[in-house]
């Protein structure tokens, strides 16, 4: 993703307008700060700021690319370090786990244990039926 530098339509338009104003009078001064000199100074300052902005964007893009390359190099070295620990100590060693590696054997056995559903027998109690006389009381006569 490249950052886009920018131009300025306002600066371009002002530069053309300045040329037209100078055709009236090189030192045109309309009073109240409206002079060719002030106009020229603002055009120059705006152009310089725009150039500085574009330079910053260019430097930022270069910095972004440098960081991306460094991150890629760091990721590759991290992987190589872990592989080196696996080579020296083995993939199932404590040292490999300490270095951030995970044992393939341990992962599979943990998954298989957790995937086995636990069977718990829940005794069901069947209600026993008692004889009633239909009025909610036991079938004893009074």
C-alpha angles and dihedrals in degrees: 000000000000120000111236119234116219141223126203126241088189092058092047092049092046091050091054091045090050091056090052092048091050089054087065095047131338090221099036112170117179094178130244092071094306102130137133088240094056091043091051092048093052092047090051094047092048092049091049092050091049091051091049089050092052091047090053090050090051092050091046091053090050090049092049091053091048092051091048091052092047092050090051091050090047092050091050092049091047090054091046091050091053091046089051091053089049090051094049100038105018132248094270095051128113089237091058090052091048090053090056100265122132124219112243090209093052093048094052095047092047091050092048092050093049092045093058107094114231114239115216119176110224110196112226116215114212114210112242116232119235126192116253131179093233094262096086096262129102118272097260118125124227 
